[in-house]
Amino acid sequence: MKTASITIVPIRDIDASTVEHLLDRAFGADRHLRTAYRIREGMAAIAELSFAAIDPNGRLLGTIQCWPIALHLDNGPSVPMVMVGPIAVEPTLQRAGIGKLLTRTTLGAADASGSDPLMLIGDPEYYGRFFGFTAEATHAWQAPGPVERHRLLARGANIPALPGMLGPRVAVAA
């Protein structure tokens, strides 16, 4: 997909170390300590839902990744979900619409594939207004670390409004 001078490509086409350097610049080197990393611990990103934005010279401008996670219900089985994020944009280019373009691309791919329900940790006003994410069903969800409750957002059909713990889709060996 091309928009003006930005091309969207599968993230697998970008060198992994280049992606990691962008994530460090966008979120800081301590980003691995965040709750989102614990939720998706041990999982590989979903290639079909993870993209990169590049300029005409091939320079990485932004990325979005999605992860197979689950809501492990307190009284029942796990519900498969997809965690959206991180959405990283080169700091000098933030607010230029690159993150919005990447998010639209991912949501379009998820909708077309009949993806599991999507969730993310983010600003409810932004993700609600532009992309239809809400916290309506997430009030009983728990996370394996600190999180502001109103920032647990979900989108899609069959979002479980049940108590449970967010975590990797399959158990990670301790």
Disulfide bonds with the S-S distance in Angstrom:
none
